[in-house]
Amino acid sequence: MNFTSLIVLLTIIFFYSWQASRDVKLENSTVWEHFKPSFQQYSGFRELLLFVVFLLLYKLSRGLAIGDEATAFANAQKVIEWEHQMGILYELPTQQYFLDKVSVVKIINWIYIKLHIPTTIIFFVWLFYKKRKHYLFIRNGFLVANVITLFFFVGFPCAPPRMINEIVGNPYAAFGGEVLNNLNNLGILLGDGFIDTLNHISGINLYKGINSKLFNQFAAMPSMHFGNSLLIALGVYLYAKKNLVKTLIWIYPMFVLLVIVMTGNHFFLDAVLGGIIVLFPYAMMILLERFFPQWRYKFRGSESFLKINKDQK
């Protein structure tokens, strides 16, 4: 969890605590009571601790899942070839359109690094306090989806587009140049390749220092930046009350798609797979509930957990 995420989380807790002090109808308790040290089932503290532990283990496991360079770049070449065959290989012109808009690129770089976790935190805190009936179901699917991604990181390590170049400062330039040469021989022309906008425009080096420990260099496929943004949009669309909010929320995953492509961190197919993976656990849970009705409480919680205020839907 980065510093920005921590500040966002503390701000949300403060806001809900202040709100609860004015309106005690929220489950007949204050928000702070939810977050005081308690390991009782479904307590806010326990849920918060679960997400923190999961995030730490997820970061650690991503690091352990790093594949070898040759395999990662060979897989990246495969993705490019697949997109070329499908007619959706537009990552490079998308990035190049923004490269001369340096101020915009810096903002988008900051958004890529800083806002992914905070927006996810906001979404789940909103579910926990305002849409409790749906919280556990969404939380379970989210955790399962992100665990599934680890198997892809192990079985299909994939270099991101930002490494497909021969630019000085790219420690994998030799591999990137080889991919460009192979693609040229296949008639797929990418010129000098992609730019690592984080490094060359914002000075954020993911190859050295603490950043190299936090990011799996070869985890382009799938993109959970996009997958989680799609889950947030779908959740808000299904459970928010205002139609305007339901409509505008779809801007978020589309913007995230632009961000991950423009920064050279993901291919379009990475986003497609991320979206499929994040939705897959919910389809499976719904299907299993039909064949095993008793599992419903495993997925959605006990009756006491599902008991909500009359104004929640």
N, C-alpha and C positions, 0 to 999 in steps of 0.2 A: 504494500500500500504506500503510494507516494505522499508527499507532504500535502499536495493539493487535495487528494482524496480524504486525508485525515481532517483537514479544515472543513471540507464540505460535510463530512459525517458529523462533526461536533456542532456545526451550525444547524444542521437538521434536527439533531437531538435537542438543542437549545430552543429552537422554534416550537417543536412539538411540546416541550415541557412548559413553555410559556402559554401555549394554546390550551393545554390541559388544565393549567391553573385557573383559567377563565371558564372552562367548560368541562366539568367532571363527568360528563355523560360518556366520555371515551372509555368504554369497558369499566366504568366505575373506578377508575384509577388514573393516576398521573402517568405521563410518559416516563418520567424519571423512575417510577416504581418498576416499569417494564425493564429498564436498563440497569437497575441496581444488581449487584452480584447475586444471581440466582440461577441454579442449574435445573430448575423445574422445567418440565416439558413445555415447549413453545414460549418460554419467557423471552423477552426482548434481548436480555443479556446473553442468553444461550444462543439465540439466532445470530446476534452480532458476532459472538465468539466463533460460531460455526463458519461464517463467511470469512473472517480473518484467517482462521486456520486453513480453510480451503484455499484461499488466495496464496498463502505461503507455500503450501504443498504443491499447488499448481505451478507456481514459479519454479520451485525446486525440480519438479518432475519434468518441466519443459527443458530445463538445463540438462537433465540426465538423458533426455530423448534426442539430443543433438546427433545428427547423422554425419557421415563423412562428406567432405566437400564434393568429391567426384559424383557421388550419387545425388546429392542435392542439386547440383547444376544440371545433371542429366535429366532429372525430373522437371526442373524449370524449363528446359528445352522442350520436353514433351508437352507441357502445359501450353507453351507458345505455339507449338505445332497444332495442338488440338484447337486452340482458339482461331488460328489461321484457317483451318478446315471449316470451322463453324461460322467464320466471317465476323468474329467479334474481337479481333486483335486491334483494339483502339487505345490501349493504355499509353503508348508512346505519344501519339498526337494530343491526347488529353493532357499529359504532363507538359508537353512543349508549349501548349497554348498559354499556360500560366507562368512559365519560367521567367519571362521579362516583367512580371508583376510581383516584384520582390516582397513588397509589404504584405500582399495577400498570401504569398507562399509562407512567409514567416508566421502569420496568424494560423494558417492551416497546419503547419508543422507543430505549433504549440497545441492546437486542438487534438492532433493525433496522439501526442505524448501525454497530455494532461486530463482530457475530459472523458476518456473511455470508462474508467473505474468510477469517478464521481457520478456520472449519469446513471450507471447501473445501481449505485448505492441509493440515489434518490428514488429510483423506480421501486426498489424493494422495500424501502422505508415507507413509501406511499402505500404500497400493497399491504404492508403489515398493519398500518394504522387506519387506513381508509377502506381497504377491500380485503379484510381478513379472511373472508370466505374463500378467496381464490389464492391467498398467499402461498400456502403449503404446496399446492398443485404446481404453481408456477416455479416455486423455489426448487422443488424436486426435479422438474424437467431441466431447469437451468444447470443444476449440478451435474446431472447425468450427461447432458450435451457437452459440457466442458471436459468431462472425463473422456468421452468418446474421442475428442480432438487429439488427446494424447496418443492414441493408437495410430492416428494418421501421422503425427510428428515422428513416431518411431518407424512406421512402415513406409511412409512416403515423405521423407525429408525433402524440402523444396526451397531453393534459394529464391528470395524476392526479386522483383524486377530491378531494384536499385543496385543490385550486384552485377547485373548484366551490362558491363562496360569495361573499358580498359583505362579508366581515369586514375591518375596518381592519387593515392590516398585510399583507394579501394584495395584492401588486403587480399581480395579474391579476384583481382583484375585478370590474372592468367586464366582462371576458369571462365570468367565472363567473356574474355576475348575469344576463347575456344568456342563457346556457345554461339557468339555472333558469327564466327567463321562458319560453323556448321549450318547455321540458319541461312547464311548467304548462299551456301552451296545448294540449299533446298529451294532457293528463290524467295526466301522470306527476309526482306531487307529492313533492318532496324538501324541502319546508319551507325552512329557511334554508341548506340545503346541508351540506357536510362541514366538519370541523374539521381544521386542520393541527396534529395533536397534538405533532409535533416542535417546532414553533415556539411554540405557545401554552401548552404544558404543560412542555416540557423546555428551552425557550429555544434550540433548535437551528434557526438560520435558514438555510435552503437557498437563499435568494434573494440573499444578500449575502456578501461576503468570500470566503474560500478555498472554502467549501462550494459556492458558485455556480459555481466553476471545475471542481469534481470531479464534479458531478452534472448530467446532461442533464435540464433541467426538463420536457421533453416526451417522456420515454422510458418512459411507463407501460406501453405495449404493445410487446413482451411482458414478463412478469415473469421475469427470470432469477434473482431471489432464490428464487422457487418452483421454477423449472426446475432449477437446480443442486442445490437441496435434494432434489428428486425423484431426480436422478441419484445423489446420495450414498446415499439410502435404498435404491435399487435395487442399487447396487454392494455395499453392506454386506449386503443380503439374499442376493445371489448368492454372495458370496465369504467371508463370515464363517463361523466354525465353530460357534458357539454358537447354539442355537435361540432362546434368550431375546433375544439381541442382534438376531437376524434379525426378531423380532417387534416389539421396542421401537423399532427404528430408524424404523418407519413413523410414529411420533409426530412425528418431526422435520419432515417436509414439511407435515403437517397443522398443526403449530404455526407454521411459517413462513407458511402461508396465512392463519392468524389474524392474525399480526403485520402482514403487508403490507396487509390489509384494514382492520384496526383503526386503523392509523396514517394511513389515507387515502392510501396511496401507490399502490395498485393496485386494479383491478376484478377480479372473479372470472374474467372472460374473459381478462384478462392472464395469470393463472396457468395457465389451460387452454392458451393458446397457448405459454407458456413451457415447459410440460410436453411438448407436441408437438414443439417445436423441439429440445429437448435429446435427445429419443429418435430423431428423424429420422435423424441421421448414422449411428447404429448400424444401423438398419434398412437404410440404403443400403449401408453397408460389407459387411454380411452378404450382401445381394443381389448386390453386385458380385463378392464372393468366389466365388459359385457360378458366375458366367459367366466370370470371369477368375481362376482359382485362383492364378496367379502374383502377384496383387496382395495375397495374404494377408500376405506379409512386409512390404509397404508399410504395411499397417494395424496389424500386430501385432508387427513387429520380426523381426530375424534369428534364426537358430537359437541363436546364442551368447547373445542377449538373453533368449530364451525358456527357456534352461537355468536351472532353479531347484533349490533344495534339495528333498530328498525329502519334507520335511514340509510343503511348500507345495502347495496344490491349486488 
